[in-house]
Amino acid sequence: MAMTGDVLGFTAGTAAAGVKDGKPTRTDVALIASDRTCTAAGVFTTNQVIAAPCVVTRRHLEQGRLRAIVVNSGNANACTGEQGERHAVMMARAAAQRIGCDPYEVAVASTGVIGVPLPVERIMKAVKGIGLRPGEWGDVAKAIMTTDTKPKSIGVDVPLSSGTVHLRGVAKGAGMIHPNMATMLAFVMTDADVDVEALQRFTRHAAGRTFNAISVDGDTSTNDTLLVIANGASGVKPRGDDLAQFANALEGVCETLAKEIVADGEGVTKVFEVIVRGAASAEDARRAARTITTSNLVKTAIHGSDPNWGRILAAAGRSGAKVDQSCASVRIGEVVVFASGTPLPLDRDAVRRVFDRAEVPIEVDLGLGTDAARAWGTDLSAEYVRINAEYTT
């Protein structure tokens, strides 16, 4: 995949509505629009305390077709009662009026503080005045940020035998990142012509291998949303091997965005990748890898460069996966610390040097089968505590 200029048929724009405090000092509303109806797929939070925009967008997505996505930062519109759903519908109507489509063709997303009424009138006014232009993805990525320190955006060209298609992805997320679907917010636009059934299948698969494999703090948000929309403006309808190549490209875009989210996690100084091999099943591999990435003991050991490698194997052992320590091995970077059930002489300085890196590789072989999985996690710092202790103040 190579970097691309832009996807065809899409425009976008942003506005400053003062969503959080009434002061329009930064852009906090974005609108993404297609010049034609798109096939659409989505995956949403599994949190039973689900935000109003997720409820509304799931309902709109039942028809499998969208024209636009409207999103605000600064307020999650979650735990806001019946008025929250009305406000999400009002956002959809404002966006529909702006581009000239049915409100049911508009997806709504929000991110920010939970439990605060949405200032929907300010948002609607901002949406109606947004100027839409091609190539505004950097501005969209900035407008949807909350505690993120940098925007997250990627574009790729995918040359196929039937022609070239383009994908553009934007995302936000830094805290409350332990998705069971996607990240807090992620949107992928493509000008490929893809049937809705295939698009939904590819989206779920990509989410499972990327956004569902990251964790910053173990908290699954009320607002997690991944949307993928395809407008067919390229005139290219992938089939056969081309369709598989498109699916791989979609997963690649999602993986890049997922890694950017982890690297930009609240208070993060290090990112670690866990590869679990030799599991008895794919689900066991996934469980073990994700449990290691969410272990506070592992996260703090990595933060302090403490060569306490036993925490890694202990986390795998409590994950619910089948684990037999007599068969297991653990590698930290280039250093094997545990091999086939036996601890090796520990070179503490060598392990510390690996933990000192900004990117820390960890591999666990359970020795029980052939299945494998990857997951990405972060260290846990005092800065994370400070950010979240002061979030609303």
ABEGO torsion letter per residue (X at the ends): XBBBABBBGBBBBBBBAGAAAGBBABBABBBBBBABBBBBBBBBBABABBBAAAAAAAAAAAAGBBABBBBBBGBAGBGAEAAAAAAAAAAAAAAAAAAGBBAAABBBBBBEBBGBBBBAAAAAAAAAABBBBBGAAAAAAAAABBABABBBBBBBBBBBAAEBBBBBBBBBEABGBBBAABBABBBBBBABBBBAAAAAAAAAAAAAABAAABBAAGBBBAABBBBBBBAGAAGBBBBEAAAAAAAAAAAAAAAAAAAAAAAABBGBABBBBBBBBGBABAAAAAAAAAAAAABAAAAAAAAAGBABAAAAAAAAAAAGBBBBAAABBBBBEABBABBGGBBBBBBAAAAAAAAABABBBBBBBAGABABBBBBBBBBBBAAAAAAAAAAAX
